[in-house]
Amino acid sequence: MIIGLDVGGTHTDAVLLSSNGIEKKVKVSTDSADLFNTILSCFTQLLDNIDPKHVKRIVISTTLTTNAIVQKNMEPVGIIVSAGPGIDPQAFKIGKHYYCVSGSINHRGREKAPVNKMEIEDIAKKLKKAGIEYVGVISKFCVRNPSHEILIKRILNKYFKKIFLGHHVSGNLNFPRRIVTTHLNAAVFSLYKSFFEAVKKSLAEKGLTIPIQILKADGGTMSLESSMSFPGQTVLSGPAASIMGAIPYAPKKQDAIVLDIGGTTTDIAFLVDKAPLLEPVGIRRGQYKSLIRSLLTDSKGIGGDSTVRVKDKELTIGPDRQGPAMAFGGPEPTLTDAMFVLGLMTDGNQENAQKGIHNIAMELGLTDKETADKIFKKCCSVILKKTFEMIDRLNSKPVYTVHEFLEGYKISPRKILILGGPAPYFAKKIEELYHIKTIAVPESSVANAIGAALARTTCEVSLNADTEQGIVTAHEEDFAEPISKTYSDENLIETATTLLKEKAINSGANPDNLTEVEVVEFQKFNIVRNFSPRGKIYRTKMQIKPGLIKGFEKVLQ
């Protein structure tokens, strides 16, 4: 049996699955101040009368890091940047404690200027005095040669709790995004560490000793331990869970919209022939452009608990959430209360819901039922307007799926898949209003937890070989080996495949789920000096594609 857990901002959903289907499902309120008891409550209900030894896999998705970024609830951290010639790294300044230092490596990985050790010592003392506990270190061409980052880390180790290095972030060359990504990892680490400890403690309470997987933004999983080195990977893992939960129900050879309507936000995504769209460079949220590989999603601040009010005789919904619906003891009328008035929902305080909607109706000069219907229609309209604005933006540039690059492709959805508690009501209303085939995904209220449970482990490696220098490297993986002048592109792919599969297994993958390996990028250059060939440079990137694990097909029927 396997467990999927989706820790959302409003609710935490959990499912227990076997090869026969869903054995048990639970939904509890998320207490962000006490995640231990939130998670423990889920495990307690799921495992009632179940021997924990029967559970072989647990996958958790969480909005914790996403919320920290959106709410700017991140720890102040130190950033030390080594660049050399080119654009002044002050142009990429992030945070208050940002230092540019001497020392540089060129694009071939050769040192052009050494690190000034005394300079690093002085900066370390300043950061320590400012109360900084976590530091990021980024050298411009660290993916070619990380020696400067490693040296700076050695100097800093005695001063700080943890040092994050830029060359561990990604094999891609993008200095500004590498700075941002390293900063995010350091800034959310303390918060994520609390989550990590809450999960471990709650598992120990229930006698669960199996390795835990965390869902990443690209729709794949990594081990809980691995995620501690790269907590930024869990940004947008909540929307990724929704997409993975919707894939089985998407049409073949067609485009589909995925809407996950939660209590606070609605997440929007797209599938092309059952394949999720991909952010080709990395996640962008507000001012932050990162190298964090991600499925392409966006969010709108509107959901079941969004506050409904009248401003200048106009009905507005969200983006704020003042608490639960009045039907569940909240202070302000919400979309959920409108659904009570329309008779779509009944398991709460009907009188309170009616009272909240009646106040809105009085301001609009409508009956309670007319007002509730107006609220519901407006909510559908706001969500679909945001969705079609996204489609217009996507159709103005190349489209990337997790499988391929689609140049000139125009997204034209023929189906909408809806997840979340109110999915069945929204599916009916949206189809009625917009005449697009719309369905609530089976088990829509916990489909995101199912998507998390069934997601397979994904990862990627970037490998560089230089036959003139006689070395092949994947500095992101701390890998380097000598090679001969005869090293070929076949040798490169073989080395990369071995590294990729080792990384996947170390990240918690089942060897049976390592068949979806593909070459994402391949480049070959001749090195010519004084009209004479001196060697070759090879570069490749390989990945294990996002998808679902085998053996649980009945869950999706």
VENNORHU-V727372 format. One record per pair of residues at least 12 apart in sequence whose ideal C-beta (glycine too) atoms are under 7 Angstrom apart, sorted by the first residue. I is the first residue (numbers start at 1). J is the second residue. D is the distance in whole Angstrom. If there is no record, write none. Layout:
i=I j=J d=D
i=I j=J d=D
//
This chain:
i=1 j=16 d=6
i=1 j=17 d=6
i=1 j=18 d=5
i=1 j=23 d=7
i=1 j=54 d=5
i=1 j=55 d=5
i=1 j=56 d=7
i=2 j=17 d=5
i=2 j=55 d=7
i=2 j=56 d=6
i=2 j=57 d=4
i=2 j=453 d=5
i=3 j=16 d=6
i=3 j=46 d=6
i=3 j=55 d=6
i=3 j=58 d=5
i=3 j=453 d=6
i=4 j=17 d=7
i=4 j=59 d=5
i=4 j=449 d=4
i=4 j=450 d=6
i=4 j=452 d=4
i=4 j=453 d=3
i=5 j=39 d=7
i=5 j=42 d=6
i=5 j=60 d=5
i=5 j=449 d=6
i=5 j=452 d=7
i=6 j=61 d=5
i=6 j=238 d=7
i=6 j=241 d=5
i=6 j=448 d=4
i=6 j=449 d=4
i=6 j=452 d=6
i=7 j=30 d=6
i=7 j=60 d=7
i=7 j=61 d=7
i=7 j=62 d=4
i=7 j=63 d=7
i=7 j=64 d=7
i=8 j=30 d=6
i=8 j=63 d=6
i=8 j=238 d=6
i=8 j=262 d=6
i=9 j=30 d=6
i=9 j=63 d=5
i=9 j=67 d=6
i=9 j=264 d=5
i=10 j=30 d=6
i=10 j=262 d=6
i=10 j=263 d=3
i=10 j=264 d=6
i=10 j=305 d=6
i=11 j=27 d=5
i=11 j=28 d=7
i=11 j=29 d=6
i=11 j=30 d=6
i=11 j=263 d=6
i=12 j=28 d=5
i=12 j=30 d=5
i=12 j=38 d=5
i=12 j=42 d=6
i=13 j=27 d=5
i=13 j=446 d=5
i=13 j=448 d=6
i=13 j=449 d=4
i=14 j=26 d=5
i=14 j=42 d=4
i=14 j=46 d=6
i=14 j=449 d=6
i=15 j=446 d=5
i=15 j=449 d=5
i=15 j=450 d=6
i=15 j=453 d=6
i=16 j=46 d=5
i=17 j=453 d=6
i=17 j=552 d=6
i=17 j=555 d=5
i=19 j=551 d=6
i=19 j=552 d=6
i=19 j=554 d=6
i=20 j=554 d=6
i=21 j=554 d=5
i=21 j=555 d=5
i=22 j=443 d=7
i=22 j=555 d=6
i=24 j=46 d=5
i=25 j=446 d=5
i=26 j=42 d=6
i=26 j=45 d=4
i=26 j=46 d=6
i=27 j=445 d=7
i=27 j=446 d=7
i=28 j=41 d=5
i=28 j=42 d=6
i=35 j=195 d=6
i=35 j=198 d=4
i=36 j=198 d=4
i=36 j=201 d=6
i=36 j=202 d=6
i=39 j=198 d=6
i=39 j=199 d=6
i=39 j=202 d=4
i=40 j=202 d=4
i=40 j=205 d=6
i=43 j=202 d=6
i=43 j=206 d=5
i=47 j=206 d=6
i=52 j=206 d=6
i=52 j=207 d=5
i=52 j=208 d=5
i=55 j=208 d=6
i=55 j=210 d=6
i=56 j=210 d=6
i=57 j=210 d=7
i=57 j=213 d=7
i=58 j=208 d=7
i=58 j=210 d=7
i=58 j=212 d=5
i=58 j=213 d=7
i=59 j=213 d=4
i=59 j=215 d=6
i=59 j=221 d=6
i=59 j=452 d=5
i=59 j=453 d=5
i=59 j=455 d=6
i=60 j=199 d=7
i=60 j=212 d=7
i=60 j=214 d=6
i=60 j=215 d=7
i=60 j=452 d=7
i=61 j=215 d=4
i=61 j=237 d=4
i=61 j=238 d=6
i=61 j=240 d=7
i=61 j=241 d=4
i=61 j=448 d=7
i=61 j=452 d=4
i=62 j=195 d=7
i=62 j=234 d=6
i=62 j=237 d=6
i=62 j=238 d=7
i=63 j=238 d=4
i=64 j=191 d=7
i=64 j=192 d=7
i=64 j=195 d=5
i=65 j=188 d=5
i=65 j=192 d=6
i=65 j=231 d=6
i=65 j=232 d=7
i=65 j=234 d=5
i=65 j=235 d=5
i=66 j=235 d=5
i=66 j=236 d=6
i=66 j=238 d=7
i=68 j=188 d=5
i=68 j=191 d=5
i=69 j=235 d=7
i=69 j=285 d=6
i=69 j=288 d=7
i=74 j=187 d=4
i=74 j=188 d=6
i=75 j=134 d=7
i=75 j=187 d=5
i=75 j=190 d=5
i=76 j=95 d=7
i=76 j=96 d=6
i=76 j=97 d=6
i=76 j=132 d=7
i=77 j=95 d=6
i=77 j=97 d=7
i=77 j=132 d=6
i=77 j=134 d=5
i=77 j=135 d=6
i=77 j=136 d=6
i=77 j=183 d=7
i=77 j=186 d=4
i=77 j=187 d=5
i=78 j=97 d=4
i=78 j=127 d=4
i=78 j=132 d=5
i=78 j=135 d=4
i=79 j=94 d=6
i=79 j=95 d=6
i=79 j=97 d=7
i=79 j=98 d=5
i=79 j=136 d=5
i=79 j=179 d=7
i=79 j=183 d=6
i=80 j=99 d=5
i=80 j=101 d=6
i=80 j=123 d=6
i=80 j=135 d=7
i=80 j=137 d=5
i=80 j=152 d=6
i=81 j=100 d=5
i=81 j=138 d=5
i=81 j=179 d=6
i=82 j=101 d=5
i=82 j=103 d=5
i=82 j=104 d=6
i=82 j=139 d=4
i=82 j=140 d=7
i=82 j=148 d=5
i=83 j=100 d=7
i=83 j=104 d=6
i=83 j=140 d=5
i=84 j=104 d=2
i=84 j=112 d=6
i=84 j=113 d=6
i=84 j=140 d=6
i=85 j=104 d=7
i=92 j=176 d=5
i=92 j=179 d=5
i=94 j=179 d=6
i=94 j=180 d=6
i=94 j=183 d=5
i=95 j=183 d=6
i=97 j=127 d=6
i=97 j=130 d=6
i=97 j=132 d=6
i=99 j=123 d=5
i=101 j=116 d=7
i=101 j=119 d=6
i=101 j=120 d=7
i=102 j=116 d=5
i=102 j=119 d=6
i=103 j=115 d=4
i=103 j=116 d=7
i=103 j=148 d=5
i=104 j=140 d=7
i=105 j=139 d=6
i=105 j=140 d=7
i=105 j=141 d=4
i=105 j=144 d=6
i=105 j=145 d=5
i=105 j=148 d=6
i=106 j=141 d=6
i=107 j=141 d=6
i=107 j=144 d=6
i=108 j=144 d=6
i=109 j=141 d=7
i=109 j=144 d=3
i=109 j=145 d=4
i=115 j=148 d=5
i=115 j=151 d=5
i=115 j=152 d=6
i=117 j=155 d=6
i=120 j=152 d=5
i=120 j=155 d=5
i=120 j=156 d=7
i=121 j=155 d=6
i=124 j=155 d=7
i=124 j=156 d=5
i=124 j=159 d=5
i=128 j=159 d=5
i=132 j=160 d=7
i=133 j=160 d=6
i=133 j=161 d=5
i=134 j=160 d=6
i=134 j=161 d=6
i=134 j=162 d=5
i=134 j=186 d=4
i=134 j=189 d=6
i=135 j=156 d=6
i=135 j=160 d=5
i=135 j=163 d=5
i=135 j=186 d=7
i=136 j=164 d=5
i=136 j=182 d=4
i=136 j=183 d=5
i=136 j=185 d=7
i=136 j=186 d=5
i=137 j=149 d=5
i=137 j=152 d=5
i=137 j=153 d=6
i=137 j=163 d=6
i=137 j=165 d=6
i=137 j=166 d=7
i=138 j=166 d=4
i=138 j=178 d=6
i=138 j=179 d=5
i=138 j=182 d=5
i=139 j=166 d=6
i=140 j=175 d=5
i=142 j=166 d=5
i=142 j=167 d=4
i=142 j=475 d=7
i=143 j=167 d=6
i=143 j=171 d=6
i=143 j=173 d=6
i=143 j=475 d=6
i=143 j=476 d=7
i=146 j=165 d=7
i=146 j=167 d=4
i=146 j=475 d=5
i=149 j=165 d=5
i=149 j=166 d=6
i=149 j=167 d=6
i=153 j=165 d=6
i=162 j=189 d=6
i=164 j=182 d=5
i=164 j=185 d=5
i=164 j=186 d=5
i=166 j=178 d=5
i=166 j=182 d=5
i=167 j=475 d=5
i=167 j=476 d=6
i=168 j=229 d=7
i=168 j=476 d=6
i=169 j=181 d=5
i=169 j=182 d=6
i=169 j=291 d=6
i=170 j=291 d=4
i=170 j=476 d=6
i=171 j=461 d=7
i=171 j=462 d=2
i=171 j=474 d=7
i=171 j=476 d=5
i=171 j=541 d=6
i=172 j=291 d=6
i=172 j=462 d=7
i=174 j=281 d=7
i=174 j=291 d=6
i=176 j=289 d=7
i=177 j=281 d=7
i=177 j=282 d=6
i=177 j=289 d=5
i=177 j=290 d=6
i=177 j=291 d=5
i=178 j=291 d=6
i=180 j=288 d=5
i=180 j=289 d=6
i=180 j=290 d=5
i=181 j=232 d=6
i=181 j=290 d=4
i=181 j=291 d=5
i=181 j=292 d=6
i=184 j=232 d=4
i=184 j=288 d=7
i=184 j=290 d=6
i=185 j=230 d=6
i=185 j=231 d=6
i=185 j=232 d=5
i=188 j=231 d=5
i=188 j=232 d=7
i=189 j=231 d=6
i=192 j=231 d=4
i=196 j=224 d=6
i=196 j=228 d=6
i=199 j=212 d=6
i=199 j=224 d=7
i=211 j=223 d=6
i=211 j=508 d=5
i=212 j=224 d=4
i=213 j=508 d=5
i=214 j=227 d=4
i=214 j=234 d=6
i=215 j=237 d=4
i=215 j=240 d=6
i=215 j=241 d=6
i=215 j=452 d=5
i=215 j=455 d=6
i=216 j=233 d=5
i=216 j=234 d=6
i=216 j=237 d=6
i=216 j=240 d=7
i=216 j=458 d=7
i=217 j=233 d=6
i=217 j=235 d=5
i=217 j=236 d=4
i=217 j=237 d=6
i=217 j=240 d=6
i=217 j=283 d=6
i=217 j=292 d=6
i=217 j=293 d=7
i=217 j=294 d=4
i=217 j=295 d=7
i=218 j=240 d=7
i=218 j=293 d=5
i=218 j=294 d=6
i=218 j=295 d=6
i=218 j=458 d=6
i=218 j=546 d=6
i=219 j=240 d=5
i=219 j=243 d=6
i=219 j=244 d=5
i=219 j=276 d=6
i=219 j=295 d=5
i=219 j=455 d=6
i=219 j=546 d=4
i=220 j=455 d=6
i=220 j=456 d=6
i=220 j=457 d=6
i=220 j=458 d=2
i=220 j=546 d=5
i=221 j=455 d=5
i=221 j=456 d=7
i=221 j=457 d=5
i=221 j=508 d=7
i=222 j=457 d=7
i=222 j=507 d=5
i=222 j=508 d=7
i=223 j=507 d=5
i=223 j=508 d=4
i=226 j=507 d=5
i=232 j=290 d=7
i=232 j=292 d=5
i=233 j=292 d=6
i=235 j=283 d=6
i=235 j=292 d=6
i=236 j=283 d=6
i=236 j=294 d=6
i=236 j=297 d=6
i=239 j=260 d=7
i=239 j=267 d=4
i=239 j=269 d=6
i=239 j=297 d=4
i=240 j=295 d=5
i=241 j=448 d=4
i=241 j=451 d=5
i=241 j=452 d=4
i=242 j=258 d=6
i=242 j=260 d=4
i=242 j=267 d=6
i=242 j=269 d=7
i=242 j=419 d=5
i=242 j=448 d=5
i=242 j=451 d=6
i=243 j=258 d=6
i=243 j=269 d=5
i=243 j=276 d=5
i=243 j=295 d=5
i=243 j=451 d=7
i=244 j=451 d=3
i=244 j=452 d=7
i=244 j=454 d=7
i=244 j=455 d=5
i=244 j=548 d=7
i=245 j=419 d=6
i=245 j=441 d=6
i=245 j=447 d=4
i=245 j=448 d=5
i=245 j=450 d=5
i=245 j=451 d=3
i=246 j=258 d=5
i=246 j=417 d=5
i=246 j=419 d=6
i=246 j=441 d=6
i=246 j=447 d=7
i=247 j=271 d=7
i=247 j=274 d=6
i=247 j=548 d=7
i=248 j=556 d=4
i=249 j=417 d=6
i=249 j=439 d=7
i=249 j=441 d=5
i=250 j=271 d=4
i=250 j=274 d=5
i=250 j=417 d=6
i=251 j=414 d=7
i=251 j=415 d=5
i=252 j=273 d=6
i=252 j=274 d=6
i=253 j=273 d=5
i=254 j=414 d=5
i=254 j=415 d=7
i=255 j=270 d=7
i=255 j=271 d=7
i=255 j=272 d=5
i=255 j=411 d=5
i=255 j=412 d=6
i=255 j=413 d=5
i=255 j=414 d=6
i=256 j=271 d=5
i=256 j=413 d=6
i=256 j=415 d=5
i=256 j=416 d=7
i=256 j=417 d=6
i=257 j=270 d=6
i=257 j=387 d=6
i=257 j=413 d=5
i=257 j=416 d=5
i=257 j=417 d=7
i=258 j=270 d=7
i=258 j=271 d=6
i=258 j=417 d=5
i=259 j=383 d=6
i=259 j=416 d=6
i=259 j=418 d=5
i=260 j=419 d=4
i=260 j=420 d=5
i=260 j=448 d=6
i=261 j=303 d=6
i=261 j=304 d=7
i=261 j=418 d=7
i=261 j=420 d=4
i=261 j=422 d=6
i=261 j=423 d=7
i=261 j=426 d=6
i=262 j=303 d=5
i=262 j=420 d=6
i=263 j=303 d=5
i=263 j=304 d=5
i=263 j=305 d=4
i=263 j=321 d=7
i=264 j=303 d=5
i=264 j=305 d=6
i=264 j=321 d=5
i=265 j=299 d=5
i=265 j=300 d=6
i=265 j=301 d=6
i=265 j=303 d=5
i=266 j=299 d=7
i=266 j=300 d=5
i=266 j=302 d=6
i=266 j=303 d=6
i=266 j=383 d=5
i=267 j=297 d=6
i=267 j=299 d=5
i=268 j=297 d=7
i=268 j=298 d=5
i=268 j=300 d=7
i=268 j=386 d=6
i=268 j=387 d=5
i=268 j=390 d=6
i=269 j=295 d=7
i=269 j=296 d=7
i=269 j=297 d=5
i=270 j=411 d=6
i=272 j=399 d=7
i=272 j=401 d=5
i=272 j=411 d=7
i=275 j=401 d=4
i=275 j=402 d=6
i=275 j=403 d=5
i=276 j=295 d=5
i=276 j=401 d=7
i=276 j=402 d=5
i=276 j=546 d=7
i=277 j=295 d=7
i=277 j=296 d=4
i=277 j=399 d=7
i=277 j=400 d=7
i=277 j=401 d=6
i=278 j=295 d=6
i=278 j=296 d=6
i=278 j=400 d=5
i=278 j=401 d=6
i=278 j=402 d=5
i=279 j=294 d=5
i=279 j=296 d=5
i=280 j=400 d=4
i=282 j=294 d=7
i=293 j=460 d=7
i=298 j=390 d=6
i=300 j=382 d=7
i=300 j=383 d=6
i=300 j=386 d=5
i=301 j=318 d=5
i=301 j=319 d=3
i=302 j=317 d=6
i=302 j=318 d=4
i=302 j=319 d=7
i=302 j=379 d=6
i=302 j=382 d=6
i=302 j=383 d=6
i=304 j=334 d=7
i=304 j=335 d=5
i=304 j=336 d=4
i=304 j=421 d=7
i=304 j=422 d=6
i=305 j=321 d=5
i=305 j=324 d=6
i=305 j=325 d=6
i=305 j=334 d=5
i=305 j=336 d=6
i=306 j=318 d=3
i=306 j=319 d=7
i=306 j=321 d=6
i=306 j=334 d=6
i=306 j=335 d=6
i=307 j=320 d=5
i=307 j=321 d=7
i=307 j=322 d=5
i=307 j=332 d=5
i=307 j=334 d=6
i=308 j=333 d=5
i=308 j=334 d=6
i=308 j=335 d=7
i=308 j=360 d=6
i=308 j=375 d=6
i=310 j=360 d=6
i=310 j=363 d=4
i=310 j=364 d=6
i=315 j=364 d=7
i=315 j=374 d=6
i=315 j=375 d=7
i=315 j=378 d=6
i=317 j=335 d=6
i=317 j=375 d=7
i=317 j=378 d=6
i=317 j=379 d=6
i=317 j=382 d=7
i=325 j=337 d=5
i=325 j=348 d=7
i=325 j=353 d=7
i=326 j=352 d=4
i=326 j=353 d=6
i=326 j=355 d=7
i=326 j=356 d=4
i=327 j=340 d=5
i=327 j=348 d=3
i=327 j=349 d=5
i=327 j=350 d=7
i=327 j=352 d=6
i=327 j=353 d=4
i=328 j=348 d=5
i=332 j=356 d=7
i=333 j=356 d=3
i=333 j=357 d=6
i=333 j=359 d=7
i=333 j=360 d=6
i=335 j=375 d=6
i=335 j=379 d=5
i=337 j=353 d=4
i=337 j=356 d=5
i=337 j=357 d=5
i=338 j=357 d=6
i=338 j=372 d=4
i=338 j=375 d=4
i=338 j=376 d=6
i=339 j=376 d=7
i=339 j=422 d=7
i=339 j=425 d=6
i=340 j=353 d=4
i=341 j=353 d=6
i=341 j=354 d=6
i=341 j=357 d=5
i=341 j=368 d=6
i=341 j=369 d=6
i=341 j=372 d=4
i=342 j=369 d=7
i=342 j=372 d=5
i=342 j=373 d=6
i=342 j=376 d=7
i=344 j=425 d=5
i=354 j=368 d=6
i=357 j=371 d=6
i=357 j=372 d=5
i=376 j=429 d=6
i=377 j=433 d=7
i=380 j=426 d=7
i=380 j=429 d=5
i=380 j=430 d=5
i=380 j=433 d=6
i=384 j=430 d=7
i=384 j=434 d=6
i=391 j=411 d=5
i=394 j=411 d=6
i=395 j=410 d=5
i=395 j=411 d=6
i=399 j=411 d=7
i=402 j=545 d=5
i=402 j=546 d=5
i=403 j=545 d=7
i=414 j=437 d=7
i=415 j=437 d=5
i=416 j=430 d=6
i=416 j=436 d=6
i=416 j=438 d=4
i=417 j=439 d=6
i=417 j=441 d=5
i=418 j=438 d=7
i=418 j=440 d=5
i=418 j=441 d=7
i=418 j=444 d=6
i=419 j=441 d=5
i=419 j=444 d=5
i=419 j=447 d=4
i=419 j=448 d=6
i=420 j=444 d=6
i=420 j=445 d=7
i=421 j=445 d=5
i=423 j=440 d=4
i=423 j=441 d=7
i=423 j=444 d=4
i=424 j=440 d=4
i=424 j=444 d=7
i=427 j=439 d=6
i=427 j=440 d=4
i=450 j=555 d=7
i=454 j=548 d=5
i=454 j=549 d=6
i=454 j=552 d=6
i=454 j=555 d=7
i=455 j=546 d=7
i=455 j=548 d=7
i=456 j=513 d=5
i=456 j=547 d=5
i=456 j=548 d=6
i=456 j=549 d=5
i=457 j=504 d=5
i=457 j=507 d=5
i=457 j=508 d=6
i=457 j=509 d=4
i=457 j=513 d=7
i=457 j=544 d=7
i=458 j=543 d=7
i=458 j=544 d=5
i=458 j=545 d=7
i=458 j=546 d=5
i=459 j=500 d=7
i=459 j=503 d=5
i=459 j=504 d=5
i=459 j=507 d=6
i=459 j=544 d=6
i=460 j=541 d=6
i=460 j=542 d=6
i=460 j=543 d=4
i=461 j=474 d=6
i=461 j=477 d=6
i=461 j=496 d=6
i=461 j=499 d=5
i=461 j=500 d=5
i=461 j=503 d=6
i=461 j=542 d=6
i=462 j=474 d=6
i=462 j=476 d=6
i=462 j=541 d=5
i=463 j=492 d=6
i=463 j=495 d=6
i=463 j=496 d=4
i=463 j=499 d=7
i=463 j=540 d=5
i=464 j=539 d=5
i=465 j=483 d=6
i=465 j=487 d=6
i=465 j=492 d=5
i=465 j=538 d=4
i=466 j=535 d=7
i=466 j=537 d=5
i=467 j=483 d=6
i=467 j=485 d=5
i=467 j=487 d=5
i=467 j=535 d=4
i=467 j=536 d=5
i=468 j=527 d=5
i=468 j=534 d=5
i=468 j=535 d=3
i=470 j=482 d=6
i=470 j=483 d=6
i=471 j=483 d=6
i=472 j=487 d=7
i=472 j=495 d=6
i=474 j=499 d=6
i=477 j=499 d=6
i=477 j=503 d=6
i=479 j=499 d=6
i=485 j=535 d=6
i=489 j=524 d=6
i=489 j=538 d=6
i=492 j=538 d=5
i=492 j=540 d=6
i=493 j=519 d=7
i=493 j=540 d=7
i=496 j=540 d=5
i=496 j=542 d=5
i=497 j=517 d=6
i=497 j=542 d=7
i=500 j=517 d=6
i=500 j=542 d=5
i=500 j=544 d=7
i=501 j=514 d=6
i=504 j=544 d=6
i=510 j=549 d=7
i=512 j=550 d=6
i=513 j=549 d=5
i=513 j=550 d=6
i=514 j=544 d=6
i=516 j=544 d=6
i=516 j=545 d=4
i=516 j=547 d=6
i=517 j=542 d=6
i=517 j=544 d=6
i=518 j=542 d=7
i=518 j=543 d=6
i=518 j=545 d=6
i=519 j=540 d=6
i=519 j=542 d=5
i=520 j=541 d=5
i=520 j=542 d=6
i=520 j=543 d=5
i=521 j=540 d=6
i=521 j=541 d=4
i=522 j=540 d=5
i=523 j=539 d=4
i=524 j=536 d=6
i=524 j=538 d=6
i=525 j=537 d=4
//
